[in-house]
Amino acid sequence: MKLVDAMPKTAAGRALGNQLIRSGTSVGANYRAAGRGRSKAEFIAKIGTVVEEADEADELTAIFVASVKTAGQSKVSNQQFKIKNQKSEIKNA
């Protein structure tokens, strides 16, 4: 939040700041929703969403993948939750 507050008050600064706030808070919100799952299957599905959103936070991803394994979902493969760090390529037109 302090980083976003320190960003320039330009259109680009506001756009990036809004995205940082949304991405920084969505993992926690989705993890809380997973904890409120009505079944083991729903918990595992929601944790899967958390893993996808946290794929750049290696420590958090490891915690959430461990949660899936602890829940005993044998149908989930490790490949499904493998972290893939992909870099965007920006090309000049």
PAVEX-973714 format. One record per atom (N, C-alpha, C): residue number from 1; x, y, z; atom name; residue in one letter. Coordinates in steps of 0.1 Angstrom, whole numbers. Atoms other than C-alpha are relative to their C-alpha. Layout:
<sites>
(site NUM,(X,Y,Z),"CA","A");
...
</sites>
This chain:
<sites>
(site 1,(8,-12,0),"N","M");
(site 1,(0,0,0),"CA","M");
(site 1,(9,13,0),"C","M");
(site 2,(-9,-12,-1),"N","K");
(site 2,(29,24,8),"CA","K");
(site 2,(6,2,-14),"C","K");
(site 3,(-6,-2,14),"N","L");
(site 3,(44,17,-27),"CA","L");
(site 3,(-10,7,-9),"C","L");
(site 4,(10,-6,9),"N","V");
(site 4,(11,26,-44),"CA","V");
(site 4,(-2,14,4),"C","V");
(site 5,(1,-14,-4),"N","D");
(site 5,(8,57,-23),"CA","D");
(site 5,(11,9,-5),"C","D");
(site 6,(-12,-8,5),"N","A");
(site 6,(43,68,-34),"CA","A");
(site 6,(1,1,-15),"C","A");
(site 7,(0,-1,15),"N","M");
(site 7,(35,63,-71),"CA","M");
(site 7,(-4,13,-5),"C","M");
(site 8,(4,-13,5),"N","P");
(site 8,(31,93,-93),"CA","P");
(site 8,(-15,1,-3),"C","P");
(site 9,(15,-2,2),"N","K");
(site 9,(-4,107,-96),"CA","K");
(site 9,(-3,3,-15),"C","K");
(site 10,(3,-1,14),"N","T");
(site 10,(-5,102,-133),"CA","T");
(site 10,(-10,-11,-4),"C","T");
(site 11,(9,11,4),"N","A");
(site 11,(-28,80,-154),"CA","A");
(site 11,(7,-13,1),"C","A");
(site 12,(-8,12,0),"N","A");
(site 12,(-1,54,-157),"CA","A");
(site 12,(2,-4,15),"C","A");
(site 13,(-2,3,-14),"N","G");
(site 13,(7,56,-120),"CA","G");
(site 13,(-12,-6,7),"C","G");
(site 14,(12,5,-6),"N","R");
(site 14,(-29,52,-110),"CA","R");
(site 14,(-4,-14,-6),"C","R");
(site 15,(3,13,6),"N","A");
(site 15,(-34,23,-135),"CA","A");
(site 15,(8,-11,7),"C","A");
(site 16,(-9,10,-6),"N","L");
(site 16,(-4,4,-121),"CA","L");
(site 16,(-3,-2,14),"C","L");
(site 17,(3,1,-15),"N","G");
(site 17,(-13,12,-85),"CA","G");
(site 17,(-12,-8,2),"C","G");
(site 18,(12,8,-2),"N","N");
(site 18,(-48,-1,-89),"CA","N");
(site 18,(2,-15,-3),"C","N");
(site 19,(-3,14,3),"N","Q");
(site 19,(-35,-33,-105),"CA","Q");
(site 19,(8,-7,12),"C","Q");
(site 20,(-8,5,-11),"N","L");
(site 20,(-9,-37,-77),"CA","L");
(site 20,(-9,-3,12),"C","L");
(site 21,(9,2,-12),"N","I");
(site 21,(-36,-34,-50),"CA","I");
(site 21,(-9,-12,-3),"C","I");
(site 22,(9,11,3),"N","R");
(site 22,(-60,-58,-68),"CA","R");
(site 22,(8,-13,1),"C","R");
(site 23,(-7,12,0),"N","S");
(site 23,(-33,-84,-73),"CA","S");
(site 23,(6,-4,14),"C","S");
(site 24,(-6,3,-14),"N","G");
(site 24,(-18,-80,-38),"CA","G");
(site 24,(-11,-4,10),"C","G");
(site 25,(10,4,-9),"N","T");
(site 25,(-51,-85,-21),"CA","T");
(site 25,(-9,-12,-4),"C","T");
(site 26,(9,10,5),"N","S");
(site 26,(-68,-111,-43),"CA","S");
(site 26,(4,-14,5),"C","S");
(site 27,(-4,13,-5),"N","V");
(site 27,(-47,-141,-31),"CA","V");
(site 27,(-5,-2,14),"C","V");
(site 28,(6,2,-13),"N","G");
(site 28,(-57,-135,5),"CA","G");
(site 28,(-15,-2,1),"C","G");
(site 29,(14,1,0),"N","A");
(site 29,(-93,-130,-3),"CA","A");
(site 29,(-5,-14,-5),"C","A");
(site 30,(3,13,5),"N","N");
(site 30,(-94,-162,-24),"CA","N");
(site 30,(3,-11,10),"C","N");
(site 31,(-4,11,-10),"N","Y");
(site 31,(-76,-182,3),"CA","Y");
(site 31,(-11,0,11),"C","Y");
(site 32,(11,-1,-10),"N","R");
(site 32,(-102,-170,28),"CA","R");
(site 32,(-13,-7,-5),"C","R");
(site 33,(11,6,6),"N","A");
(site 33,(-129,-181,4),"CA","A");
(site 33,(1,-15,0),"C","A");
(site 34,(-2,14,0),"N","A");
(site 34,(-113,-215,1),"CA","A");
(site 34,(-2,-6,14),"C","A");
(site 35,(2,5,-14),"N","G");
(site 35,(-113,-219,39),"CA","G");
(site 35,(-15,-1,3),"C","G");
(site 36,(15,1,-2),"N","R");
(site 36,(-151,-214,37),"CA","R");
(site 36,(-7,-9,-9),"C","R");
(site 37,(6,10,9),"N","G");
(site 37,(-156,-241,11),"CA","G");
(site 37,(-9,-9,7),"C","G");
(site 38,(10,9,-6),"N","R");
(site 38,(-186,-263,17),"CA","R");
(site 38,(4,-14,-1),"C","R");
(site 39,(-4,14,2),"N","S");
(site 39,(-168,-294,6),"CA","S");
(site 39,(15,-1,-3),"C","S");
(site 40,(-14,1,3),"N","K");
(site 40,(-133,-308,1),"CA","K");
(site 40,(2,3,-14),"C","K");
(site 41,(-2,-3,14),"N","A");
(site 41,(-138,-306,-36),"CA","A");
(site 41,(0,15,-3),"C","A");
(site 42,(1,-14,2),"N","E");
(site 42,(-148,-269,-34),"CA","E");
(site 42,(12,7,6),"C","E");
(site 43,(-13,-5,-6),"N","F");
(site 43,(-118,-262,-11),"CA","F");
(site 43,(11,-1,-10),"C","F");
(site 44,(-11,3,9),"N","I");
(site 44,(-95,-278,-36),"CA","I");
(site 44,(-1,9,-12),"C","I");
(site 45,(2,-9,11),"N","A");
(site 45,(-110,-259,-65),"CA","A");
(site 45,(4,14,3),"C","A");
(site 46,(-3,-14,-4),"N","K");
(site 46,(-107,-226,-47),"CA","K");
(site 46,(15,2,3),"C","K");
(site 47,(-15,-1,-3),"N","I");
(site 47,(-71,-233,-36),"CA","I");
(site 47,(7,0,-14),"C","I");
(site 48,(-6,0,14),"N","G");
(site 48,(-63,-240,-73),"CA","G");
(site 48,(0,14,-6),"C","G");
(site 49,(0,-14,5),"N","T");
(site 49,(-74,-204,-81),"CA","T");
(site 49,(10,8,8),"C","T");
(site 50,(-10,-7,-8),"N","V");
(site 50,(-52,-192,-53),"CA","V");
(site 50,(14,-3,-6),"C","V");
(site 51,(-13,4,5),"N","V");
(site 51,(-22,-211,-67),"CA","V");
(site 51,(2,7,-13),"C","V");
(site 52,(-1,-7,13),"N","E");
(site 52,(-29,-196,-102),"CA","E");
(site 52,(4,15,2),"C","E");
(site 53,(-2,-14,-2),"N","E");
(site 53,(-30,-161,-88),"CA","E");
(site 53,(13,3,7),"C","E");
(site 54,(-13,-2,-8),"N","A");
(site 54,(1,-165,-66),"CA","A");
(site 54,(12,-6,-7),"C","A");
(site 55,(-11,7,6),"N","D");
(site 55,(23,-181,-92),"CA","D");
(site 55,(13,7,-1),"C","D");
(site 56,(-12,-7,-1),"N","E");
(site 56,(48,-154,-89),"CA","E");
(site 56,(6,1,14),"C","E");
(site 57,(-5,0,-14),"N","A");
(site 57,(51,-157,-51),"CA","A");
(site 57,(3,-14,4),"C","A");
(site 58,(-4,14,-1),"N","D");
(site 58,(70,-189,-48),"CA","D");
(site 58,(-3,-6,14),"C","D");
(site 59,(3,5,-13),"N","E");
(site 59,(66,-192,-10),"CA","E");
(site 59,(-15,-3,2),"C","E");
(site 60,(14,2,-1),"N","L");
(site 60,(29,-187,-11),"CA","L");
(site 60,(-5,-11,-8),"C","L");
(site 61,(4,11,9),"N","T");
(site 61,(25,-211,-40),"CA","T");
(site 61,(3,-13,7),"C","T");
(site 62,(-3,13,-7),"N","A");
(site 62,(43,-238,-20),"CA","A");
(site 62,(-9,-3,11),"C","A");
(site 63,(10,2,-11),"N","I");
(site 63,(20,-233,9),"CA","I");
(site 63,(-13,-5,-5),"C","I");
(site 64,(13,4,5),"N","F");
(site 64,(-11,-235,-11),"CA","F");
(site 64,(0,-14,-7),"C","F");
(site 65,(-1,13,6),"N","V");
(site 65,(1,-265,-31),"CA","V");
(site 65,(0,-11,11),"C","V");
(site 66,(0,9,-11),"N","A");
(site 66,(8,-282,2),"CA","A");
(site 66,(-14,-2,6),"C","A");
(site 67,(14,1,-5),"N","S");
(site 67,(-28,-274,13),"CA","S");
(site 67,(-8,-10,-9),"C","S");
(site 68,(7,10,9),"N","V");
(site 68,(-41,-293,-18),"CA","V");
(site 68,(4,-14,3),"C","V");
(site 69,(-5,13,-3),"N","K");
(site 69,(-19,-322,-10),"CA","K");
(site 69,(-5,-5,14),"C","K");
(site 70,(5,4,-14),"N","T");
(site 70,(-29,-322,27),"CA","T");
(site 70,(-15,-4,-1),"C","T");
(site 71,(14,3,2),"N","A");
(site 71,(-65,-322,16),"CA","A");
(site 71,(-3,-14,-5),"C","A");
(site 72,(1,14,4),"N","G");
(site 72,(-58,-356,1),"CA","G");
(site 72,(-6,-1,-14),"C","G");
(site 73,(5,1,13),"N","Q");
(site 73,(-68,-348,-35),"CA","Q");
(site 73,(10,-8,-9),"C","Q");
(site 74,(-9,8,8),"N","S");
(site 74,(-52,-377,-53),"CA","S");
(site 74,(-1,2,-15),"C","S");
(site 75,(3,-2,15),"N","K");
(site 75,(-67,-367,-87),"CA","K");
(site 75,(8,12,-5),"C","K");
(site 76,(-8,-12,4),"N","V");
(site 76,(-46,-335,-87),"CA","V");
(site 76,(14,-4,-3),"C","V");
(site 77,(-14,3,3),"N","S");
(site 77,(-13,-339,-104),"CA","S");
(site 77,(9,12,3),"C","S");
(site 78,(-10,-10,-3),"N","N");
(site 78,(18,-320,-95),"CA","N");
(site 78,(2,9,-12),"C","N");
(site 79,(-1,-7,12),"N","Q");
(site 79,(20,-309,-131),"CA","Q");
(site 79,(-10,12,-1),"C","Q");
(site 80,(11,-10,0),"N","Q");
(site 80,(-13,-290,-127),"CA","Q");
(site 80,(4,13,7),"C","Q");
(site 81,(-3,-12,-8),"N","F");
(site 81,(2,-267,-101),"CA","F");
(site 81,(15,4,-2),"C","F");
(site 82,(-14,-4,2),"N","K");
(site 82,(37,-264,-115),"CA","K");
(site 82,(1,15,-3),"C","K");
(site 83,(-2,-15,2),"N","I");
(site 83,(49,-228,-114),"CA","I");
(site 83,(7,2,-13),"C","I");
(site 84,(-6,-4,13),"N","K");
(site 84,(56,-213,-148),"CA","K");
(site 84,(2,15,0),"C","K");
(site 85,(-3,-15,1),"N","N");
(site 85,(73,-179,-148),"CA","N");
(site 85,(2,3,-15),"C","N");
(site 86,(0,-4,14),"N","Q");
(site 86,(65,-165,-182),"CA","Q");
(site 86,(3,15,-1),"C","Q");
(site 87,(-3,-14,2),"N","K");
(site 87,(80,-132,-194),"CA","K");
(site 87,(-7,4,-13),"C","K");
(site 88,(7,-6,11),"N","S");
(site 88,(60,-110,-217),"CA","S");
(site 88,(11,6,-9),"C","S");
(site 89,(-9,-6,10),"N","E");
(site 89,(77,-99,-249),"CA","E");
(site 89,(-7,12,-5),"C","E");
(site 90,(6,-12,6),"N","I");
(site 90,(71,-63,-259),"CA","I");
(site 90,(8,3,-13),"C","I");
(site 91,(-6,-2,13),"N","K");
(site 91,(77,-57,-295),"CA","K");
(site 91,(-4,14,-5),"C","K");
(site 92,(3,-13,6),"N","N");
(site 92,(80,-23,-312),"CA","N");
(site 92,(-7,-2,-13),"C","N");
(site 93,(7,1,13),"N","A");
(site 93,(55,-20,-341),"CA","A");
(site 93,(5,10,-10),"C","A");
</sites>
